[in-house]
Amino acid sequence: MRLLRRLHLYLGCLFAPALIFFAVTGAWQLFRMHESNKDGSYNAPPPMKTLSAIHMNSHLPGKRAGEYSPLHTFSLLAAGGLVTTTLLGVVMAFRVTQKRLTPTLFLLAGIVIPAAILYLYG
């Protein structure tokens, strides 16, 4: 259990800044806040455009989309780190609790709620 906690801690600390970056920039991209309206009614702030370009293309604006960047590799590692630390967190949740019903119900809710939303509003 100590090894799992330590691995969870170190991977979490290593990839936390990247995951927060992708979560924040992805959140405003959901609402297209990084794109200016053609009619000029909204102009996206330049830092938001730049950070969104990094999120989408793994490099600063000006390079061709799809062109390899070492940030692609780091982003892939961050995605793997997120999956790994999440799985470690789930394992630890089941190991530290006496009642396994609670984490089980929350895991099921994490599956059912988005599936229901997709079904109802899909």
One Martini backbone bead per residue (centre of mass of N, CA, C, O) as a GRO file, in nm:
protein
  122
    1MET     BB    1   0.056   0.064  -0.019
    2ARG     BB    2   0.296   0.258  -0.012
    3LEU     BB    3   0.368   0.238  -0.310
    4LEU     BB    4   0.101   0.348  -0.419
    5ARG     BB    5   0.115   0.623  -0.279
    6ARG     BB    6   0.385   0.716  -0.395
    7LEU     BB    7   0.309   0.693  -0.692
    8HIS     BB    8   0.067   0.882  -0.677
    9LEU     BB    9   0.221   1.128  -0.577
   10TYR     BB   10   0.440   1.161  -0.803
   11LEU     BB   11   0.256   1.159  -1.051
   12GLY     BB   12   0.074   1.386  -0.960
   13CYS     BB   13   0.297   1.607  -0.941
   14LEU     BB   14   0.405   1.588  -1.232
   15PHE     BB   15   0.100   1.617  -1.385
   16ALA     BB   16  -0.078   1.846  -1.263
   17PRO     BB   17  -0.017   2.097  -1.439
   18ALA     BB   18  -0.114   1.971  -1.707
   19LEU     BB   19  -0.402   1.893  -1.617
   20ILE     BB   20  -0.494   2.176  -1.546
   21PHE     BB   21  -0.446   2.301  -1.817
   22PHE     BB   22  -0.638   2.109  -1.982
   23ALA     BB   23  -0.892   2.170  -1.817
   24VAL     BB   24  -0.911   2.476  -1.861
   25THR     BB   25  -0.884   2.492  -2.173
   26GLY     BB   26  -1.116   2.290  -2.226
   27ALA     BB   27  -1.346   2.446  -2.092
   28TRP     BB   28  -1.339   2.700  -2.287
   29GLN     BB   29  -1.376   2.527  -2.549
   30LEU     BB   30  -1.668   2.432  -2.504
   31PHE     BB   31  -1.752   2.763  -2.548
   32ARG     BB   32  -1.561   2.912  -2.756
   33MET     BB   33  -1.363   3.136  -2.609
   34HIS     BB   34  -1.110   3.114  -2.830
   35GLU     BB   35  -1.323   3.239  -3.034
   36SER     BB   36  -1.396   3.463  -3.258
   37ASN     BB   37  -1.630   3.652  -3.389
   38LYS     BB   38  -1.706   3.752  -3.709
   39ASP     BB   39  -1.891   4.010  -3.612
   40GLY     BB   40  -1.732   4.126  -3.337
   41SER     BB   41  -1.884   4.057  -3.054
   42TYR     BB   42  -1.619   3.871  -3.008
   43ASN     BB   43  -1.293   3.878  -2.846
   44ALA     BB   44  -1.041   3.690  -2.798
   45PRO     BB   45  -0.798   3.654  -2.597
   46PRO     BB   46  -0.475   3.601  -2.672
   47PRO     BB   47  -0.402   3.400  -2.440
   48MET     BB   48  -0.633   3.204  -2.505
   49LYS     BB   49  -0.542   3.133  -2.789
   50THR     BB   50  -0.260   3.026  -2.718
   51LEU     BB   51  -0.340   2.806  -2.510
   52SER     BB   52  -0.525   2.654  -2.710
   53ALA     BB   53  -0.306   2.585  -2.915
   54ILE     BB   54  -0.146   2.411  -2.724
   55HIS     BB   55  -0.370   2.209  -2.662
   56MET     BB   56  -0.427   2.123  -2.972
   57ASN     BB   57  -0.095   2.127  -3.095
   58SER     BB   58   0.169   2.137  -2.904
   59HIS     BB   59   0.204   2.452  -2.979
   60LEU     BB   60   0.266   2.735  -3.099
   61PRO     BB   61   0.170   2.960  -3.286
   62GLY     BB   62   0.268   2.904  -3.649
   63LYS     BB   63   0.250   2.620  -3.662
   64ARG     BB   64   0.168   2.336  -3.789
   65ALA     BB   65  -0.071   2.132  -3.779
   66GLY     BB   66   0.062   1.813  -3.673
   67GLU     BB   67   0.326   1.887  -3.580
   68TYR     BB   68   0.581   1.782  -3.418
   69SER     BB   69   0.621   1.760  -3.058
   70PRO     BB   70   0.739   1.699  -2.745
   71LEU     BB   71   0.459   1.764  -2.618
   72HIS     BB   72   0.318   1.514  -2.716
   73THR     BB   73   0.465   1.317  -2.532
   74PHE     BB   74   0.396   1.450  -2.262
   75SER     BB   75   0.087   1.433  -2.299
   76LEU     BB   76   0.077   1.127  -2.309
   77LEU     BB   77   0.201   1.086  -2.030
   78ALA     BB   78  -0.021   1.244  -1.879
   79ALA     BB   79  -0.249   1.056  -1.956
   80GLY     BB   80  -0.123   0.806  -1.826
   81GLY     BB   81  -0.101   0.936  -1.543
   82LEU     BB   82  -0.402   0.977  -1.500
   83VAL     BB   83  -0.486   0.683  -1.520
   84THR     BB   84  -0.299   0.572  -1.303
   85THR     BB   85  -0.385   0.755  -1.061
   86THR     BB   86  -0.681   0.678  -1.072
   87LEU     BB   87  -0.649   0.375  -1.024
   88LEU     BB   88  -0.498   0.406  -0.758
   89GLY     BB   89  -0.728   0.555  -0.614
   90VAL     BB   90  -0.933   0.325  -0.634
   91VAL     BB   91  -0.773   0.114  -0.486
   92MET     BB   92  -0.743   0.279  -0.223
   93ALA     BB   93  -1.045   0.312  -0.163
   94PHE     BB   94  -1.086  -0.001  -0.116
   95ARG     BB   95  -0.856  -0.041   0.107
   96VAL     BB   96  -0.952   0.193   0.333
   97THR     BB   97  -1.234   0.063   0.337
   98GLN     BB   98  -1.493  -0.118   0.479
   99LYS     BB   99  -1.703   0.005   0.281
  100ARG     BB  100  -1.761  -0.076  -0.059
  101LEU     BB  101  -2.022   0.070  -0.144
  102THR     BB  102  -1.941   0.364  -0.181
  103PRO     BB  103  -1.732   0.346  -0.414
  104THR     BB  104  -1.921   0.189  -0.598
  105LEU     BB  105  -2.144   0.403  -0.627
  106PHE     BB  106  -1.959   0.627  -0.740
  107LEU     BB  107  -1.865   0.476  -0.989
  108LEU     BB  108  -2.145   0.431  -1.108
  109ALA     BB  109  -2.221   0.731  -1.122
  110GLY     BB  110  -1.980   0.803  -1.320
  111ILE     BB  111  -2.133   0.639  -1.547
  112VAL     BB  112  -2.443   0.706  -1.543
  113ILE     BB  113  -2.463   1.014  -1.566
  114PRO     BB  114  -2.331   1.060  -1.850
  115ALA     BB  115  -2.509   0.853  -1.995
  116ALA     BB  116  -2.779   0.994  -1.937
  117ILE     BB  117  -2.714   1.261  -2.068
  118LEU     BB  118  -2.665   1.148  -2.351
  119TYR     BB  119  -2.942   1.017  -2.383
  120LEU     BB  120  -3.125   1.276  -2.325
  121TYR     BB  121  -2.921   1.491  -2.514
  122GLY     BB  122  -2.811   1.331  -2.784
   0.00000   0.00000   0.00000
